[in-house]
Amino acid sequence: MTNPRLAARLAQGVAALALLACTSALPAEAQTTRTPIKHVIVLFQENISFDHYFATYPLAMNLAGERAFHAVPGTPTVNGLTEALLTHNPNKANPVRLSPQQAATCDMDHDYTPEQKAFDGGLMDKFIENTSPYADEKGCDANAVMGYFDGNTVTALWNYAQHFALNDNSFDTNFGPSSPGAINLVSGNTHGASPEDMKLDEDVIVVQGTMIADPDPMFDDCANPKAGLVAMTGRNVGDLLSAKGVTWGWFQGGFKPTGSKDGKAVCGAKSVNILGKQVTDYSPHHEPFEYYQQTANPHHLPPSSVAMIGKADQANHQYDLGDFYDALAQGSLPEVSFVKAKKFQDAHAGFSYSNPIDEQTHLVSIINAVEKSPYWKDTAIIIAYDDSDGWYDHVMPPILKGSALPGIDALNGDGKCGTPAPGAYQGRCGYGPRLPLLVVSPFARVNFVDHSLTDQTSILRFIEDNWDLGRIGDQSYDELAGPLDPMFDFDKGSAMPVMLDPKTGAL
């Protein structure tokens, strides 16, 4: 039997396609904005809890042989790990500081249910039992989930926090892994998935029309059917931007095909991480717009020209990371850009994946390039993350949307994660884990720590409000999102560009 909600969302998707067709000729220049920000660049990284990167900010250990980090006088503190949490933690082991030589780590369990169990109704004391390393990660013990870095390793991010704005009260919109985080960034709504229910072996991927795991996008030649193929219906921010004639694009490492097979694009490009491991550049389930038929570029077609980047053509706003640099250099940068690193630089833990050293090369290279460009004067660069990877964080989030699925929700006991509102979509319990959030901009407050409550959809809401796009609707979290405005000083705009070394993150 057809789900009436899903049928309605399918109709929304068809309407969005028609809207795109009608508005593709609208002018893309000189759009009116609510703030002095004319360009937003979202650097959307992977799998970091706030405490994993900022537990002791601004105090680094500065051991012998490590590049020292010294905060400027007057640097504000964050809600990090206190002496009690460092030495008498409620988990089975205390947090442990990871050195630069330990930058490459194992990957933690960061699925929807285990994360809730780790939070243990807000006691935050069951991480070792529930989000410790995946069984296939070799040489890692359960206590590894308590690891954290300081400014001797994540030097670039601590330097950006020194010179711009950091938020220490920002959360994953829902519990769970990468795909839900990416979907929430662009729509605030992980409901509307088709098929409505999907399992791979014993793992639940989609439940009652809500995505809670990491299937690949239906509308992507490079997707792996073995991961499960899922389509999303309804609207995303791309639809809203196109309807207003605002230029936009998603830029991802490895999106450019390396060839074709049986009429489909092949995404075979690889890079080498700091351990010498070859890592495939492109991850389909990190590309949210490929789940929506109206915003997908299934065959990974290139833009018809650099001048058309951000506008409606065969690429349909989905691009390779190299296209971002081309657009920046040639004066064709879209007003809104979402940037996804190649996998080896996206920070996702795993010895054959990424790490903070490779990550900072990506972040610093892009930020340096923007700071050197004419775009810097009116740009906001937002550094955000898709999920926590299950890494320990000590802060329990508020639960704004509850869910009650037996065997799946588990924050307050089996089948309980807060209290769902009548008619609420299930499987969207959130907020989830606390994540880093930084703003780099001439309008960012300098050496500032914002304690305002925000989440991934606060980025969505900032874009919506800045260009007067309206809201997504259909129970999107954007209606609840806290604003990013406290991280900005729109009157002065006096933050100076900071050029860092891409290899070390140092000034």
N, C-alpha and C positions, 0 to 999 in steps of 0.2 A: 504494500500500500504506500502511496506517495505521501511523504511528510509535507503538510501544508506550509510549514515554515521554510523548508528547503525549496519547495516550489516557488514560494514568494521571492526567495533570494536568487534563484535562477532567473526569475523575471527581472530582478534588479540588474543582474549581470548583463542581460540582453539589452536593457535600457541604457546601461552604461556604454555599451558598444555603439549604440545609436548616437548617444550624446557625443562620444569622441568623434564620430564621423561628421557631426554637425559643427563641432567647434574647432576642428583641426586647422582652419584657416584664420583663426583669431590671431591678432598680433601678439608677439611674445615679449616685446620690449616695453620699458617704462611702466611696469605694473606698479600701482600704488600699494605701499606697505604701511602697516600700523606703526612700525618702528623704523629707525634708520638702517636696519638690516635689509639689504637688497639681495644677498646671496646666503644661503644656508648650505653647509657641507656637513653631512653626518658621516663620521668615520665609525662604522658599526663593526665592532670587534667581537671576539668569542670568549665565553666561558671563564669569567673572572668574578669572584665575590669581592665585595668592598674590602673586607679584612685581608683577603689574599694579597692585595696590592698596597693598602693604606693602613694596615693595622697599627703601626707605630708612627705614622706621619705626625710631625715633621722630623722625627728623630731616627736617624740611621745608626747602625752599629759601628760602621767605619773600622772594620777589622784590618789588620795589616795585610797588605797585598791587594786590597780592594780600593776601587776609586771612591774617594771620600765624598760624602754629601753633607753640606752644612746649610741649614735653613737660615734665611735672613732673620734678623731680630724682629720680634713682633709677629712672627708667623702664627696664625691661629691654629689651635688643635682641632682634632676631629673626634667623633664618637668611635674611637678605636678600642684596642685591647688594653685594659687597665692592668696594673701589676697583679691584681687578684685573678684576672682572667688568664694572664700569662703563666702564673705559677700555681694556681688552684682552680683550674678550669673544671666545669661540671661534666665535661666529656671524660672518657676513659684515659685520655692522654692530654697533656698540655700542648698548646700551639708551639710550633717549632719554626724558627727563622731559617729560611733557605738562602744560601749564599749565591753569588753570581755563577759559581761553578756548578751549582745545582739548578740552573735555570730550566733545563729540560726535565720534565717530570712525567709521572704516569697520569693517566686520565681517570677522573673520578666518575662514579655513578651519579648522573644528574637527571634521572627520569622523574616524571610527575609524582608518582607515589613515594618512592624512596626519599625525595626531598621533604615531603610532608612528614614522613616518619622521623626524619632527622631532626625536625623542628620540635617534635614531641609536645604539641600543644602550647608552644611558646617557651619551653624550658631550654631549647637549643642545646640539647645534651646527648643526642643519639646519632651524631654524624659518623662516628667510627663504625657503628653497627649497620648504617644504611647507605651512606654515600661514599664509602671507601673505594679504592681503585677497582675498576672492572676486573673480572676474573682473568681475562686474557692479557692483562698488563703484567709483565714479568719483572721480578725483582722489586716489588712494591709491597710494603706492609700496610695494614689497615690504618695505622696512625698517620699515614702520609696526607690524609685529608685535612689535617690540622696545620699544614704548611702555609707560610706566608713569606713574602718578599719585603724588602725595604728599599730606600733610595739608593743603596749601593748596587742594586740590580735593575729596578724599574726607574732608572734615573730620569729619563725623559718625562715620564708622567709626573714625577714629583717636581721637576722643574716647571712644567706647565702649570701645576697647581700653585707654585710660588708666584708666577707672573700673571696668572689669569684666575679663573674661578673653578672651584671644586664643590660638588654637592655630596654630603655624607648621609643623606636620608632618601636615596633614590632606589627603587625596587624593580625587580622583574615583574611585569604585569601579571603573569600567572606563574605557578610552579611549572617546572618542566624544562625541556631541552631547547635546541636551536630553532627548529622550525616554528614552534609557537612564538618564540621571542621575535623572530623576523616578521611573522604575520602581525603581531601586535604593534610593531613599529610602524607599519604602513596602514593598518586598519583598526587596530584595537579590538579585533574580534576573531577568535580562533574557531568560532562556530560557523557553520555553512560549508563543512567539508563533505565531499562526495567521493567514494561511497560513505554512507552514514555510519557504518560500523565496519571496522577492519582489524584483523589480528594477523600478526606474523609469528608463527609458532604460538607461544603463549603470551607474546607481548601485544598489548592493546595499543593500536595506533590511532584509531578514530573511534569515538564512542558517542552515540546519539547525535551525530553530526558535528562533533567537536574534535579537532586535532589536538592530541596530547603528546605525540611523539614526533619522530623525524622521518616521515615518508618523503619521497621525491615528488617534484611537481609534475602534474599530468601533462603540462604544455611545454615540455623541454626535451629536445632530442637526446640530450646527454644524461637524462634521468635513467636510473637503474630500476627496472621493473621489480627486481628482487627486494628492493627497499619498500615496495608498495607505491602505487601512483595515486595521487590525490589531487582533486580540483577544488578550488575555493570559489564560492559565489558571493554576490554582494559587491559593495564598493570598497575601494581602497583610496589612499591619498592621491595616487596617480590620476584617478578619475576626477577628483576634485580640482587638481591642478590643471589638467587639460581643459576642464569646463571653464576655467577662468582665463585660459590663455597664458598660464604661467609655465615657463620652460622648466623641464625637469628630466632627471635620468638616474638610473641605477647602474653603477660602474663596478664590475667585479673581475678580479684576477682570474685568468684562464677562460673567460667567456668566449674569446675569439677561437673559432674551431681550428683544429690542426689538420682536418681532413673531413671526409664524409664516407659513410658506409650504408648501403641499401637506402640511399636517398636521405639519410639523416646526418646531422652534424656530429662530429667526433671531437670531444674535448680532452685531448691527450697531453697537453702541456704539463711539464713537471719542473719543480725547482728543488734545490738541496738545502736542508736546514742546517743548523749549527752542529748537529751530530753527524752530518754527512749522509743523512737519509733522504732518498728521493721522495717527494711528496707531490701528488697530483694537484695542480693549481686550482681547479674549479670544483666546487661542491654544489650540486644542484639544489639541495635542500636548504642552502643558505640564501637562495635567491627568491624572495617572497613574491615578486610580481609575476614569476613564471607559474604560479599556482592559479592565477586569474586569467581566463581566456582573453579578456579585453585588454590586458596590459602585457601579455606574454610575447616573446620573440622566439618561437619554438625552434627555428632553424639557426638561431644565433647570427642573423644577418647583420652586416656592418651598417653604420650610418651611410647615407648616400654621399655625404661630404662632411667635413669638420664643421662647416657653417650650419649644418642641419642637426648637430648634436643638441638634444633637448627639445627638438621639435618633432612633429609627426612625420615619419617616413617609414621605410621598411624595417628599421631597427626597433620601432615602437617603444623608444625610451629605454631600451635595455642594451648595455654596452660593455665592452671590455675595459679593464682598468687603464690600458694605454690610451683609450679615447678620452679619459678624463684629463690626462696630461696634455693631449693634443688640443682639447678645447680650451684649457687654461692658457696654453702658450699662444693660441691663435685668436683669442678674444671671443670665444664661443661658449664660455662656461654657462651652463644652465643656472637659473635662479635657485633651484633646489637640486642638490646632488647627494645621492646616497652612495657611499664608497665602501666596497668590501675587498679586503686584501686577498692576495693569493693565500691558499691554505697555510703554507709554511710561515706566513707572517701575520696570521689572524689571532694569535695568542692561545688557541685551543690546545690544551695540554695533551701530551702523548709523545713518546720518544720518536715516533715516526710521523709527527704532526708539527706543532708549533711550540713557541716558548716566548717569554718576554723580551729576550735579546733580539730575535728576529722580528718580533712585533715592532719594537721601537724604531727599527730602520724604516719600516713602512710608514709609521706615524710621522716621524720627523721629516722624512723625504717629502711627504705631501704637504705638511704644514709649512716647511721652509719654502716650498715652491709657491704656495698661496701667499705667504708673507712678502715674497719678492715681487708679486704680481700687482697690477693695478686694482685687482679685485679686493685686496686686503682691506681697504679703507671702509668697506661696507659689508663685510662678511662675518658670519658667525660659524665657526667650526665646532661641532659638537662631537665629543668622543664618548661613545656609549658601548654597551655590551649586551649580547643576546641572552645569556643565562649565566649562572654561577659556576657551572661545572660540578656542583656539589661541594665545592670548597667551603670550609667552615667560615661562618660569619655569626657574630653573637647577637645580632639584632633581629627580633621578631617583628615582621611587618603587620600593619593593620590588614584585616581581611575585609575587603570592600565588596567582593562578590563571592558568595559561598557556593559549595557544591556538595552533593550527597549521593555519591555513586558507590555502592557496596563493592569492596574488593579493589577499588581504585582510589577513592579519597581516604585519607588516613591521618589527617592532622590532629584530630580530636578523638581518635578511635576509628574503627572500621566504618567506612561509609560516611565520615563526617569531616568536613573542612569548612568551618564556619557555618552560617545559616543561609541557604539560598533563598532569594526572594521569590514570591509566587510568579511562575512563568519564566524564571531565569533559565538560560541555557546552562546545562550541566557540563562539568569537566573544565571549568574556567576559574578554578579557585585562585584567588589572588588578593592582594599582592603576594608575590613569591620572594625569593632571596634578594638581599641588598646587593647592589651593583655599583661600580664606579660611574660617575658622570662628571665630565669636565666641559667647560666652554672656553674656547680660545678665540679671542676677537678683540679688536680695538675698543669695543664697547663692553668687554667683560670687566667685572670688578677685579681689582688687582690684589693678589695674595689674599683671596677671600674664600671662606668656607661657608657655603649656604646649607642651612639645616632644614629648609622647607621640604615638605613631603612631595616627592615626584615619583614618576615611574616612566617606563619606556614610552607610553603614550603622551607624556608631557612634551616630548619632541614633536610628535604628531600634532598636538594641540598648538604648539608654538607656530608651526608652519600654517596650520589652519587659520589661526588668528592673525598672523602677520600679513597674509594675503586675502583675508576675509573669505575663506573657502566654505565656511559652514562646517557642520559636523558629519561624521560618517553615518550615525544613526544605528538602529537595530542592536541596541545594547552594547555598543562600542564603549570601551573604557575611556575614550577621549572626553566623554561628558564629566568624568570624575577626576581627570588628571589635574594635578597641581601645576601652576605656571612656572616657566623657567625665568621669568622676569627678574626675580631677586638676584640672579647671577649676573645681571647686566647693569650698567650705568648709561642709559641712553642719552643723558644730558651732556656728559663730558666726552666719552669715547676716547680716553687718553691712554689706554694700555698700549705699550710699545711692542713691536714684533720682537720675538726672541728666536735667534738662530741657534739651533742645537746641532751637535755632531750626530749624524744618523747612526754611527756605530756604537757610540758610548752614551748618547743622550745627554752629554755634558755641555755646558755653555762654552 
